[in-house]
């Protein structure tokens, strides 16, 4: 962290308080594009964006809460304010950890979010948007997410979004003997296809890139065929159920593709949605989205609530570690700046003193005397700064930002001590010696006396 007051703020538009349409309104073309847009604002020091099928979130680091909020407002310009959950400084850290643990997921404890968080982190880092503050926060979140899954049963029996979609349609309409169409061949579509592989009698994989569809088909045991997206209409006619999960930013399934499909049940788990809204007007075609799946997953949430409580305690513990880490860094950087300024002043005054002593002595200053003077100067700096150093560290631990702010003004990175004005007349060796003797620790004075 830099020595300025760095504030983290975030906004979350997720399934817990927003509809799929509202999440779509917030999501940018890509996480990287969103991060780069935020970085263009001069008040943004760092930025991070996480966009998944059921959330769109942005975080920035700025010098004030007001400037952070102003920057984030551009991310949620087109979103209903009621769907936007604003996150404060510590709240942002806690929320990121909770997301990584799967506590904020549509399917409690699901594992895919860890990979999505890592990918978003790498995107932001490659865009130059990750600095010390968000780096610590995101890596700590990933760490606690991994702990939650290895030390608790939070993901025991957890469904992925893909498998939750299949469970939903099986519960609602049944899959025995059905022909199922999976649109897409990415991670979520793959999970859906593998879930369908256990119950459907035949599968069709439709994808823009046929080799990817063929690769997925090769992982399945059920009879599976592959088609391009231009054959969606024919594939839909042959299918009883459809699970769509592409990464397209435009609608993939239009009403024209479903006009002759007959009785068909579609679960659209893409973000943004794959199915055009007007498709819901077609007779015998039922379209469900992530909002519908959430009701079903309430049961799985209840089953793992005990594990979730353990994870909450774990998050409290890890958040405490993270905040202490930030405080130590902040205090150490201020102390380092303070000592750096003191060292410059010490060096300047020591050079002046040695120069005057050498000019007034026929024999000059011996190496032993020089070392003693330097030792005395070091001791003075250490003794004078010992109390303020402890005060700054105590202030950081106790969130005493008034003291911290004062220290920042006094010892911040802008501290450049002006050279001392030269004396109007050289100080006499006797005066200089007397002044220095008054400031010297007793042990140093005794050494000088012995050398004399």
ABEGO torsion letter per residue (X at the ends): XBABBBBBBBBBBBAAABBAAAAAAABBABAAAAAAAAAABAABABBBBBBBAABBBBBBBBABAAAAAAAAAAAAAABBAAABBBBBAAAAAAAAAAAAAGAABABBGBAAAAAAAAAAAAAAAAAGABBAAAAAAAAAAAAAAAAAAAABAAABGBBBAAAAAAAAAAAAAEABGBBBBBBEABAAAAAAAAAAAAABABBBBBBABAAAAAAAAAABABBBBBBBAAAAAAAAAABABBBBBBABABBABBAAAAAAAEBBBBBBABOBBABBAAAAABBGBBBBBAAAAAAAAAAAAAAAAAAAAAAAAAAAAAAAAAAAAAAAAAAAAAAAAAAAAAAAAAAAAAAAAAAAAAAABAAEBBAAAAAAAAAAAAAAAAAAAAAAAAAAAAAAAAGBAAAAAAAAAAABAABBBBBBBBBABBBBAAAAAAAAAAABBAAAAAAAAAAX
